[in-house]
Amino acid sequence: MATLASISIWADKHRSPATARWRSVNTAADAGCHYVAERDCAVGACVVGAIERKAAVFRSAAPAPERLKALKYLMCAFH
């Protein structure tokens, strides 16, 4: 049986080049830690975009395995 701890690191164990940027946001050095989606998360390729996409899948009527995978990504983003 999976534990909360094991689920919270699931996405780290399944990381790929396509999902590597989903772990952080890199703001511009002169931005003063001010996040601007268009600048800092182009085409949703950052943790904020990943959370938005995975939350939408989790809330949707997608098949249960797809929703479970989305939940695992969300758990990892917030641990």
PyMOL commands that set and color helices and strands:
alter all, ss='L'
color gray80, all
select helices_A, chain A and resi 4-8+10-13+20-23+29-31+37-40+42-44+47-59+64-77
alter helices_A, ss='H'
color red, helices_A
deselect
rebuild
show_as cartoon
